[in-house]
Amino acid sequence: MTEPSKQVAFIGIGKMGLPMSQLVAKAGFGVFAFDQSAARLSEAREHGIAVATSPAEAVNGRAVVITSLPDDAALRAVMLGPTGLIGAMAPKAVLIETSTVSAEASAEVDAAAQARGIAYLRAPVSGNASIVHTGALSCFVSGPRDAFESAKPLFASFTRAQTYLGASEEARYAKLAVNLMIAVSAAMMAESLALARKGGIGWQDILKVLDESAVASPMVKYKTAPLRSRDFVSSFSCKQMAKDLDLILGAGHAVGVPLQLAAQVRETYGALVAQGDGETDFIATVKHLERLSGLAEPKL
């Protein structure tokens, strides 16, 4: 029997949530999961995760609740209101929320959590579904410092690094700041590659140039690998990036930071979604610039 302090509810077991919950269970925590999707619940069972019939059942008596949700609307729907998760949680429990959401929606959750005596940790994870199972995710954390310190062993079960940033919504801004750089980098790579190809450089040659240049960041190397074989299967989709850029632009407006590059790149992703590439990987900016430049598929 797992001791009460190691009983964890996991709400949202999709592409990110399921492998994270498996890592938590593997580390010796008792995991009880819930998702709105019957298919996901079935998959969780197949992977040995205990599942609940409702969010309230999942969180009942659990010292810690971890959530992995798609957006602001889901966050509010799951957490708030008379049938919300926070109302079903035990006072003094810890809520760890791992999604990419706005600071505004997160602050609403914080107010509800404080009213119930629940310690709310904003802990958006950085990484994608292709690496979750390896434990290579990192996370940014803000909220009550003592709750973070006590939850460190749990964080270590599904992330390789955790950066504590403050007592409020700092982690939300950190995640949006990182995703802004990723989005702009993808647009930058697309323009660079199209320019090089128009200049007569072969596809594999320009990818090698980028890999061996001063701009060969982890982000660049992460994407030159699938680009060598023109693999655009999504690790993080154009549709998801458009959603995150909307959050980024909203945050910029709220705090008075002009995000001109973000606005331009958001339109690029809007075009990709409109052209039917919404579920394609976000590096499909490359295909978008090729279309605009009149470039055919390169020879591999």
Phi, psi and omega in degrees: 000127180287135181297150185306323182291346179250017176270121186235131171266140179234115183250117183100096186238057177271214184301325179267315187296319183296307178297328176296316180296326177295318178296320179297316179295319180298331181279002175101007176273147175275113186255131176234116192247155173216146174211152178292338183271122177296325180296319179292323176297319179297318179295321178298317177301317180299333179264012174082016179266130176290137183239152179254164178269350179203160176300320181299319178295321181297318186270348184303115177078000181276137181286333183225138175236128176248135178237145176225101190235155189282329187194182181302316183299316179293321179301310181296316182297319183284321190271321196255168176089176185297333179253014183285163183301318185299322178294337181266347182281153177284140174305145182076001174289166180247129177252120179248114185249119192256005188276169171262105182223173181283155175297327181295311179296321179296321179295326176296319178296319180300316180299318179293321180294315180298322179296335180260000182074027181260135178277118186253115178254118172278122186219058179300136181267150178245125185141189180219177188298336183286343182244355185304313187298341180275353183078017185273359176296151167242168177214155176251135187232136169218155186136196182300125185297320182295324178294321177298315181298317182289335182268002183305316178299325178291313177303319182294341180286335183231002174224151180273337182210145180226128179246114178277130190241346181155184188267354187237237187262018184304322181296327178296315179293324179299315181295318180293323179296317179294316182293330174298316179294324178295314181297314180293323178297321179295321178292320178298315179299319182299315181293319180298316181293319179295318179298316181297317180295320177296333178276004174095008181275136179292154184302308182294327181293316182289327176296322177293320177301313180299317181297331185255010184261178178292344181265011184284069177285167173306323179297314180297313181295327179297326183260339176293331180300303178291333180293334179302324180254012180057045180268109180249020175295136192286127162261331173206119195277163174301320179298317178294321180293322176299317178298316180293323178294327173297318177296318181298314180295322177297319178295319178299316178298319184295324184254002175080037177247118178286118183251075187291319178295319179301318181297318181293316181292328176301322178291326175300313180290328174298320178294318179298317178298316181296330180275004178093011181258020184301325181267000178282156180301150186296344177283003173295357166309328178300312179296322180299313180292327176297317178298315180295332184266358181073026182267137176277171174303132179287158175281131181269000000 
